[in-house]
Amino acid sequence: MAARFELVAHDPHASPAEAKGWDADIRALVSWARYAVTAEMMDRLPGLEILAGFGVGYDRFDLAAAKKRGVVVTNTPDVLTDDVADLAIGLAIATLRRIAALDRFVRLGRWAAGETPALARKVSGKRLGIVGLGRIGRAIARRAEGFAMTIAYTGPRAYENAPYRYVADLALLARESDVLVIACRADPSTRRMIDADVLKALGSKGILVNIARGSLVDETALVAALKNGTLGGAGLDVYADEPRGAPELFQLDNVVLMPHVGSATEETRQAMGDLVIANLESHFAGRGPLTPVLS
């Protein structure tokens, strides 16, 4: 980016006084998708033309404010699909087979001391429910086929070209799943959609995997369900409060925790960065953005 543009960097939470360099000369804003871009921030940039998001999500961007100002918004879809889907399956395996807990078991010397670890659960043949059958949801489903999983999904509508069973009711899908993976977009309509009732439906042997957004889960209900045995386990890459996470989960052996790293491989982060630059260059060349969210 520095080779192509004149860069001005600021903390995303900078006060107006701290952001004196944000002026009318700035025409583009690049932001990691996990950081909020508010109407107030855009007000500081009267010359802003494009907001280029680094990531597939854009729930933290004020799209209404961008539309009002005529600001183009882009994201980086597709290039991170494989990595996020890989992690979703990895979290399901790690939770069912108790990989993180058994790693601690060995490191703490408990195996050497003669203790016998508790049995884990089989992965192959499990019933997989997917919340959101978009790009990432479909990639998760394709990988699950390799484990002979029975696959069903839910979302606003059924897809005619999807070879998987559609279940309109989220709680019913949870009840009919051994593993429930959240792969849908975060917006006001999906906030805390995974609530106590859904977790109860998933059941005492059910596993919840979240590689989407923490806002989709009622985290208080999740902690309670994991502690009281209403839910069997969880594999989490995202949280309601990042990077703090949910400290109540740290001591639970039925949970596998990751620090929001779904796309964090060398190859994918390079591809994401390349796509951000390509969107900027295409916009400024007058060809329009390559992957627009709002144009």
N, C-alpha and C positions, 0 to 999 in steps of 0.2 A: 504493500500500500504506500509506504513511504517513497518508493521509486516512481509512483504514478500520481500521487496527490500530496498536497501540503497538509500535514496532519496537526490537529490540535486535540490534545487528550485531556479529559477531565474526569474526576470521580462522578459516577452516575447520580450520586446524592449530593453533589456540590450545591452550596447556597448560591443565590444570585451574585453575592459579593465575590465568592470564590471562582465563579465562572465568567470572569470579565472577558475572557477570550472568545466567548460564545457571542458572536456578533453577526451583522448582516452579511458578512463575506462568506460565512459558512453555508454551503449548499447541500452537504450530505452529512448524515449522522449514521454511524455504524455502532450497533449495540448488540451485545450478547442477549439472546432471547430470554434469559432468566432475569434480566434487569428491566425495571419499569421505565418506559418512556412516556411521560405525562404531557398533558396539554400545557402545563406551566413550562416544561423544558422546551417544548416547541415554540412557545411564545418568546423565548430568549433568542430564537433563530429565525428572524423574519425572512431570511433568504433561503430557508430550507426547502429543498426539492424532493429529496429521497431519504427514507429511513431504511437502511439495509440491515436486516436482522441476521445475526450469526446463530443459526439454529432453526429447527422446523416450527417450533411454537411461536405464537405471537400474542398470547393472552395477556402479556404484560405491557403491550403497546396500546395506547389510546387510539384506536382506529377511527373513532368518531371525530376526534380532534384532527387527526391526519387528513381525513376526508374533507373536513370543513376548510382546511388550509390548502387543499390540493396537493398534499404530500404523497408521493409514491411510497409504498411499503413493500419490501421483499423479504423472503426467508430463504432457507437452504434445504428444501425437501429432497427426497430420493437419495442423495449422497450419504445420508446417515442411516438409512433404513436397515441395512444389513447389520450394522453394529448394534443398534437398539434391539432388533429382533433377537440377535445372538444373546444379548444380555438377559432378555426376558426369559429365554429358555434356560440360560445358565442359572438364573435366580430360582427358577422352578426346580431344577435339578439339585442345586445347592441346598434348598430348603427341604425338599423331600428326602434327600439322602443325608441331611444333617452335616454337610461338608464343613461349614465354619465351626460348628459346635464340636465336631470330632477332631478338627485341627487343634482347637484349644485343649481338648481332652489329651491329646498326645503331648503337646507342648508343656502342659502342666505336670507331666509325669504320671498321670493317673493310669495310663495303660501299663507303663513299666511297673507301677505299684501293684498290679494285679487286678485292677478294676475291669469290669466288663461293660462296654458301652451299650447303651440302649439301642434297640433295633431301629433302623430307618424305614422308609417306605419306598416301594418300587415306583419308578418313573414311567416306564413303558406301559402302554395300555390305559393310562389315566384318561378321564373325561376332562377336556379342556374347554373352558368358556372364555371367549374373547369379547371385551367391551370395546367396540369400535373396530370395524373391519376396513380400515383405510389401508394406506401403503404399508405401514408398520404392522397392523393387525394381520394382513394377508401374509406378510413375510414370516410372522410368528407361526401362523397356521401351517405354512409349507414346511417349516422346520419340525413342527409337532407331528406331522405325518410320518416323519422318519422314526418316531418313537411309538408308532401305531396308536396314537391317541385318537379318541373320538372327539370331533371338533364341532362346536356350536358357537354362535355369536349373537350379539344384540347391538342395537343402534337405532337411529331414527327410522330406518327403513330396511327392507330386505333387498339384497342385490341379486338380480336375475342370473348373473353369470358366476355367482359364488357357489362352489360345490359343497358348502357346509350348511348345516341346519340353522335356520333363523329362529330365534326366540325373542318375541317382542318385549316380554316382561323381564326386567333385570333380576328381580328376586327369584323368579322361576329359573332363569339361567344359572344363578348361583346355586340353587338347590340341586340342580342336575349336573353340577360340575365338581370335580375333585380339585382342579386348579382354575382360578379365575384371574385372568390377566387384563389389566386396564391399559388400553392403547388408544383411547379416544382423545379428542381435543378438549381443552379446558375452556369453558366460558361460563357465564352466569347460570345457564340452564343445567350445567353438569356439576356445579359446586356441591361438594359433599354428597354426591349421588351414591357413593358406597357408604351407607349408614349402618346403624346397628341391626336393622332388619335384614339387610343384604348379607352382613357378616354372619348373622345367626342362620340364615338360609344356607350359606356356604358350609357351615357346620364345623364340628369339633375335629374333624380330620381334613377339612378343606384348607387350601393354601391360596393366599392372595398375593399376586405379583403386581407391582406398580412401577412402570417405566414411563408414565405419562406426566402427570403433575400431581403434587401433593394436595392441591386444593380439591381434587376429585374425591378424596377420602375424608370422612369424619374421623380425624386422628384420635380424638378422645375415645370414641367408640371402639376404634381399632385396638388401642392399648388395653382397654378393659376386656375386650374379647380375647386377646392373646393371654392376658393374665388369668382370666377365669376359665379358660378352656373352651369358650364358645367357638373360637376359631383355632384351627390346628397350627397354623404358622403363616409367615409372611416373608416375602423377598421384596425389598424396597430400594429403589434408586432415587426416589424423590420424596419430599416432605413438605408439610405446611409452612414450616419456618426453616429456610435454608440460609446459611450453612449450619445452623444450630442443630437441625434434625429434631428428633424427639427423644430426649434423654431417658424417658421412661422405658424405652425399648432396648437400651444398651445392655442391660443385664439379662435379657431373655434369650434362652438358647434355641427357641423356636422361631427366631427371626434372623434373616441375613440382611445386612445393611451395606449399602454402597453410597458413595458421595456424589450422586448425580453425574454419573460418568457414562451414560448410555452411548454417547458418540465419541468418547474419549480414547480413540486410537490415533496413532500417528498418521495413518493413511486417511482416515475420515476427516480429522481436523484440518489436514491440508486441503482436502477436497472442498470442505465447507468454506475455508478462507478463499480458495480460488473462485468459488461461486459468488461470494460476496463481492469480490473485485470485478468479476465478469458482469454482475448486475449493475455496478456503478459505471463501468466503462460503457456498457450498452445504453444505459440511460443518458449519459452525457454525450454519446455519439448520436443521439436522437432516434435510436432504434427501439426504445422502450425496454423495460426490465425483462430479464429472462424468466424469472420465477416470481411473478407479482402476487402479493396478497391483496393489495389495493393499488389500482393504477388509474 
